[in-house]
Amino acid sequence: MKAFILVAFSLLSAAFALPTDDAFAGGYTEIDAIPAFDSLNGLEARTHQGTISSVDLLASCPGGPGSPNVGRADRCTLTDIVTNPDKRIWTTIGQPQLNCHGGVTPVNETLGGTTEVHQKITVSVELGFDIGAVKLGASVSTELGTSTTQSKTIMFAVLPGKQAVYLVGLNHKSRTGRVQVNYGSRQKGHYIWYTGARVTQVTPDPNDVEFDVYVSNCGANPYDLSQFNT
């Protein structure tokens, strides 16, 4: 009797186990995906009927372009999440103001204006479509929202031969995970799939903002912020 209970418990544990990192590492690439065991009756696990690429899974998410290889997903959520270090990302706010007409005195100009900074989503494989259009569910969202609007102006003396533009630097929260894709009907034997590819979500924090002025020589590209965004 004890032997029967142990066997039954072992079968149930195996049936309901979700994929581990070892499972992803063995036999699957990040282009591939791996299914989760979904609805099981008794102790019978369904036979794996093939794989679905991460590209097809993400294309099938709400907001995605769809794929002829798989049905439309009901929802997609980020899972197996790893929190990345914060990063401050700088962008211009308003138009550059120039003192490039051969004068010899500074010119007082108004710098700044309004800009909107959006959440960015990237993926570790080449998709062939805009991942930003894909709608990921509640677990990918944060209390910060998906965008923030920043407005500020200052008076600034632009020296002769120089140009100046106002900058806003928002701290961004970043996290990476795989996407869990849920279907209303079985896709190759399963309702739930996980992408092998990893998706990174970078969200601006409107509560952690810095401003600066970028001064460059006339003729330089005032929108080249590589020295700020290293």
C-alpha positions as a Markdown table, in Angstrom:
| # | Residue | x | y | z |
|---|---|---|---|---|
| 1 | Met | 0.0 | 0.0 | 0.0 |
| 2 | Lys | 2.8 | 2.4 | 0.9 |
| 3 | Ala | 4.6 | 1.6 | -2.4 |
| 4 | Phe | 1.4 | 2.4 | -4.3 |
| 5 | Ile | 1.0 | 5.8 | -2.5 |
| 6 | Leu | 4.7 | 6.7 | -3.2 |
| 7 | Val | 4.3 | 5.8 | -6.9 |
| 8 | Ala | 1.2 | 7.9 | -7.2 |
| 9 | Phe | 2.7 | 10.9 | -5.4 |
| 10 | Ser | 5.8 | 10.7 | -7.7 |
| 11 | Leu | 3.6 | 10.7 | -10.8 |
| 12 | Leu | 1.6 | 13.6 | -9.6 |
| 13 | Ser | 4.7 | 15.6 | -8.8 |
| 14 | Ala | 6.2 | 15.0 | -12.2 |
| 15 | Ala | 2.9 | 15.8 | -14.0 |
| 16 | Phe | 2.5 | 19.2 | -12.3 |
| 17 | Ala | 6.2 | 20.3 | -12.4 |
| 18 | Leu | 6.8 | 23.5 | -14.3 |
| 19 | Pro | 9.9 | 23.9 | -16.5 |
| 20 | Thr | 13.2 | 24.7 | -14.7 |
| 21 | Asp | 16.3 | 26.4 | -16.0 |
| 22 | Asp | 17.8 | 23.0 | -16.4 |
| 23 | Ala | 14.9 | 22.1 | -18.7 |
| 24 | Phe | 15.5 | 25.2 | -20.8 |
| 25 | Ala | 19.2 | 24.5 | -20.9 |
| 26 | Gly | 18.8 | 20.9 | -22.2 |
| 27 | Gly | 17.5 | 20.4 | -25.7 |
| 28 | Tyr | 15.9 | 23.9 | -26.2 |
| 29 | Thr | 17.4 | 27.1 | -27.6 |
| 30 | Glu | 16.1 | 30.5 | -26.9 |
| 31 | Ile | 14.4 | 30.4 | -30.3 |
| 32 | Asp | 12.4 | 27.4 | -29.1 |
| 33 | Ala | 9.8 | 27.4 | -26.4 |
| 34 | Ile | 8.8 | 24.8 | -23.8 |
| 35 | Pro | 5.2 | 23.8 | -22.7 |
| 36 | Ala | 3.8 | 23.6 | -19.2 |
| 37 | Phe | 1.7 | 20.7 | -18.2 |
| 38 | Asp | -1.8 | 22.2 | -18.0 |
| 39 | Ser | -5.0 | 20.4 | -17.2 |
| 40 | Leu | -4.4 | 16.8 | -16.1 |
| 41 | Asn | -7.1 | 14.3 | -15.4 |
| 42 | Gly | -5.9 | 11.5 | -13.1 |
| 43 | Leu | -2.2 | 10.6 | -13.6 |
| 44 | Glu | -2.0 | 10.8 | -17.4 |
| 45 | Ala | 0.3 | 13.5 | -18.8 |
| 46 | Arg | -0.3 | 14.5 | -22.4 |
| 47 | Thr | 2.2 | 13.6 | -25.0 |
| 48 | His | 4.4 | 16.5 | -26.2 |
| 49 | Gln | 3.4 | 17.1 | -29.9 |
| 50 | Gly | 6.2 | 19.4 | -31.0 |
| 51 | Thr | 7.6 | 22.8 | -30.2 |
| 52 | Ile | 6.6 | 26.4 | -31.1 |
| 53 | Ser | 9.2 | 29.0 | -31.7 |
| 54 | Ser | 9.5 | 32.0 | -29.4 |
| 55 | Val | 8.9 | 34.2 | -32.4 |
| 56 | Asp | 5.5 | 32.5 | -33.1 |
| 57 | Leu | 4.6 | 32.7 | -29.4 |
| 58 | Leu | 5.3 | 36.4 | -29.1 |
| 59 | Ala | 3.6 | 37.1 | -32.4 |
| 60 | Ser | 0.5 | 35.4 | -31.1 |
| 61 | Cys | 0.3 | 37.6 | -28.0 |
| 62 | Pro | -2.4 | 40.3 | -27.8 |
| 63 | Gly | -1.3 | 43.3 | -29.9 |
| 64 | Gly | 1.1 | 41.1 | -31.9 |
| 65 | Pro | 0.8 | 40.5 | -35.7 |
| 66 | Gly | -0.3 | 36.9 | -35.3 |
| 67 | Ser | 1.3 | 33.8 | -36.7 |
| 68 | Pro | 0.1 | 31.2 | -39.2 |
| 69 | Asn | 1.8 | 28.5 | -37.1 |
| 70 | Val | -0.2 | 29.0 | -33.9 |
| 71 | Gly | -3.5 | 30.4 | -32.7 |
| 72 | Arg | -4.1 | 33.7 | -31.0 |
| 73 | Ala | -3.1 | 33.8 | -27.3 |
| 74 | Asp | -5.6 | 35.0 | -24.6 |
| 75 | Arg | -2.9 | 36.6 | -22.6 |
| 76 | Cys | 0.9 | 36.9 | -22.2 |
| 77 | Thr | 2.7 | 37.7 | -18.9 |
| 78 | Leu | 6.3 | 38.0 | -17.9 |
| 79 | Thr | 7.5 | 35.3 | -15.5 |
| 80 | Asp | 10.8 | 33.9 | -14.1 |
| 81 | Ile | 11.7 | 37.6 | -13.5 |
| 82 | Val | 15.2 | 38.8 | -12.8 |
| 83 | Thr | 15.7 | 42.4 | -11.6 |
| 84 | Asn | 18.5 | 44.3 | -13.4 |
| 85 | Pro | 20.5 | 47.3 | -12.1 |
| 86 | Asp | 18.8 | 50.7 | -12.5 |
| 87 | Lys | 20.0 | 52.9 | -15.3 |
| 88 | Arg | 19.6 | 56.6 | -15.9 |
| 89 | Ile | 18.7 | 57.4 | -19.5 |
| 90 | Trp | 19.1 | 60.9 | -20.9 |
| 91 | Thr | 17.0 | 62.5 | -23.6 |
| 92 | Thr | 16.6 | 66.0 | -25.0 |
| 93 | Ile | 13.7 | 68.2 | -23.9 |
| 94 | Gly | 12.8 | 71.0 | -26.3 |
| 95 | Gln | 14.9 | 72.2 | -29.2 |
| 96 | Pro | 18.6 | 73.2 | -29.3 |
| 97 | Gln | 19.3 | 77.0 | -29.1 |
| 98 | Leu | 22.3 | 78.2 | -31.2 |
| 99 | Asn | 24.7 | 81.2 | -31.0 |
| 100 | Cys | 26.3 | 80.4 | -34.3 |
| 101 | His | 26.0 | 83.6 | -36.3 |
| 102 | Gly | 29.5 | 85.1 | -35.7 |
| 103 | Gly | 28.5 | 87.2 | -32.7 |
| 104 | Val | 30.9 | 87.8 | -29.8 |
| 105 | Thr | 28.5 | 88.1 | -26.9 |
| 106 | Pro | 26.4 | 85.4 | -25.1 |
| 107 | Val | 22.8 | 85.1 | -26.0 |
| 108 | Asn | 20.1 | 84.4 | -23.4 |
| 109 | Glu | 17.8 | 81.7 | -24.6 |
| 110 | Thr | 14.9 | 79.6 | -23.1 |
| 111 | Leu | 15.8 | 76.0 | -23.0 |
| 112 | Gly | 13.5 | 73.1 | -22.4 |
| 113 | Gly | 9.9 | 72.2 | -23.0 |
| 114 | Thr | 7.9 | 69.0 | -22.8 |
| 115 | Thr | 8.8 | 65.4 | -23.6 |
| 116 | Glu | 7.2 | 62.0 | -23.1 |
| 117 | Val | 9.4 | 59.1 | -22.1 |
| 118 | His | 7.9 | 55.6 | -22.8 |
| 119 | Gln | 8.6 | 52.2 | -21.4 |
| 120 | Lys | 10.8 | 50.1 | -23.7 |
| 121 | Ile | 10.5 | 46.3 | -24.3 |
| 122 | Thr | 13.3 | 44.3 | -26.0 |
| 123 | Val | 13.7 | 40.7 | -26.7 |
| 124 | Ser | 16.8 | 38.5 | -27.0 |
| 125 | Val | 16.0 | 37.1 | -30.5 |
| 126 | Glu | 15.2 | 38.7 | -33.9 |
| 127 | Leu | 11.5 | 38.8 | -34.2 |
| 128 | Gly | 10.8 | 40.6 | -37.5 |
| 129 | Phe | 8.1 | 42.7 | -35.9 |
| 130 | Asp | 7.8 | 45.5 | -33.3 |
| 131 | Ile | 7.8 | 43.9 | -29.8 |
| 132 | Gly | 6.5 | 47.2 | -28.4 |
| 133 | Ala | 3.1 | 46.5 | -29.9 |
| 134 | Val | 2.7 | 43.3 | -27.9 |
| 135 | Lys | 0.6 | 43.7 | -24.8 |
| 136 | Leu | 2.0 | 41.9 | -21.8 |
| 137 | Gly | -0.3 | 41.3 | -18.9 |
| 138 | Ala | -0.3 | 42.4 | -15.2 |
| 139 | Ser | 2.9 | 40.7 | -14.1 |
| 140 | Val | 5.0 | 42.8 | -16.6 |
| 141 | Ser | 3.5 | 46.1 | -15.5 |
| 142 | Thr | 4.9 | 48.0 | -12.5 |
| 143 | Glu | 3.4 | 50.7 | -10.2 |
| 144 | Leu | 5.3 | 53.2 | -12.3 |
| 145 | Gly | 3.1 | 52.9 | -15.4 |
| 146 | Thr | 4.4 | 52.7 | -19.0 |
| 147 | Ser | 5.2 | 56.4 | -19.7 |
| 148 | Thr | 5.9 | 59.7 | -18.1 |
| 149 | Thr | 5.6 | 63.4 | -19.3 |
| 150 | Gln | 8.3 | 65.8 | -18.2 |
| 151 | Ser | 8.1 | 69.6 | -18.6 |
| 152 | Lys | 10.6 | 72.2 | -17.5 |
| 153 | Thr | 12.2 | 75.4 | -18.9 |
| 154 | Ile | 15.2 | 77.6 | -17.9 |
| 155 | Met | 17.0 | 80.7 | -19.1 |
| 156 | Phe | 20.5 | 80.0 | -20.3 |
| 157 | Ala | 23.3 | 82.1 | -21.7 |
| 158 | Val | 24.6 | 80.4 | -24.8 |
| 159 | Leu | 28.2 | 81.5 | -25.5 |
| 160 | Pro | 29.4 | 82.5 | -29.0 |
| 161 | Gly | 30.1 | 79.5 | -31.3 |
| 162 | Lys | 28.1 | 77.2 | -29.0 |
| 163 | Gln | 24.7 | 75.5 | -29.0 |
| 164 | Ala | 22.8 | 74.3 | -26.0 |
| 165 | Val | 19.9 | 71.9 | -25.4 |
| 166 | Tyr | 18.2 | 71.0 | -22.2 |
| 167 | Leu | 18.3 | 67.3 | -21.0 |
| 168 | Val | 16.2 | 65.2 | -18.8 |
| 169 | Gly | 17.6 | 62.1 | -17.2 |
| 170 | Leu | 15.1 | 59.6 | -15.8 |
| 171 | Asn | 16.1 | 56.6 | -13.8 |
| 172 | His | 14.8 | 53.4 | -15.4 |
| 173 | Lys | 13.8 | 50.2 | -13.6 |
| 174 | Ser | 14.8 | 47.1 | -15.7 |
| 175 | Arg | 13.8 | 43.5 | -15.4 |
| 176 | Thr | 14.1 | 40.4 | -17.6 |
| 177 | Gly | 12.1 | 37.2 | -17.8 |
| 178 | Arg | 10.5 | 34.7 | -20.1 |
| 179 | Val | 6.9 | 35.2 | -21.3 |
| 180 | Gln | 4.1 | 32.8 | -20.3 |
| 181 | Val | 1.6 | 32.5 | -23.2 |
| 182 | Asn | -1.9 | 31.3 | -22.4 |
| 183 | Tyr | -4.2 | 29.9 | -25.1 |
| 184 | Gly | -7.9 | 29.2 | -24.9 |
| 185 | Ser | -7.5 | 26.0 | -26.9 |
| 186 | Arg | -4.6 | 23.5 | -26.9 |
| 187 | Gln | -1.6 | 24.4 | -29.2 |
| 188 | Lys | 0.4 | 21.3 | -30.0 |
| 189 | Gly | -1.1 | 19.6 | -27.0 |
| 190 | His | -0.8 | 22.4 | -24.4 |
| 191 | Tyr | -2.7 | 25.5 | -23.2 |
| 192 | Ile | 0.3 | 27.2 | -21.7 |
| 193 | Trp | 3.8 | 27.8 | -23.3 |
| 194 | Tyr | 6.9 | 29.6 | -22.1 |
| 195 | Thr | 9.3 | 31.4 | -24.5 |
| 196 | Gly | 12.8 | 30.3 | -24.6 |
| 197 | Ala | 13.7 | 33.9 | -25.5 |
| 198 | Arg | 14.1 | 36.4 | -22.7 |
| 199 | Val | 12.2 | 39.7 | -22.7 |
| 200 | Thr | 13.6 | 42.9 | -21.0 |
| 201 | Gln | 11.3 | 45.6 | -19.8 |
| 202 | Val | 12.8 | 49.1 | -19.1 |
| 203 | Thr | 10.4 | 51.5 | -17.3 |
| 204 | Pro | 11.0 | 55.2 | -16.5 |
| 205 | Asp | 10.6 | 56.3 | -12.9 |
| 206 | Pro | 9.0 | 59.7 | -12.8 |
| 207 | Asn | 10.0 | 60.1 | -9.1 |
| 208 | Asp | 13.8 | 60.0 | -9.9 |
| 209 | Val | 14.6 | 62.8 | -12.4 |
| 210 | Glu | 17.6 | 64.9 | -13.1 |
| 211 | Phe | 18.1 | 67.8 | -15.5 |
| 212 | Asp | 21.2 | 69.1 | -17.3 |
| 213 | Val | 22.3 | 71.3 | -20.1 |
| 214 | Tyr | 24.3 | 69.9 | -23.0 |
| 215 | Val | 26.6 | 72.5 | -24.6 |
| 216 | Ser | 28.4 | 71.6 | -27.8 |
| 217 | Asn | 30.2 | 73.4 | -30.6 |
| 218 | Cys | 28.3 | 74.8 | -33.5 |
| 219 | Gly | 28.1 | 72.2 | -36.3 |
| 220 | Ala | 28.1 | 69.2 | -33.9 |
| 221 | Asn | 25.1 | 67.0 | -33.5 |
| 222 | Pro | 23.2 | 68.3 | -30.4 |
| 223 | Tyr | 21.2 | 65.1 | -30.2 |
| 224 | Asp | 24.2 | 62.8 | -29.8 |
| 225 | Leu | 24.0 | 61.9 | -26.2 |
| 226 | Ser | 26.5 | 59.0 | -26.2 |
| 227 | Gln | 28.6 | 60.7 | -23.6 |
| 228 | Phe | 25.6 | 60.7 | -21.2 |
| 229 | Asn | 24.1 | 57.3 | -22.0 |
| 230 | Thr | 27.2 | 55.1 | -21.6 |
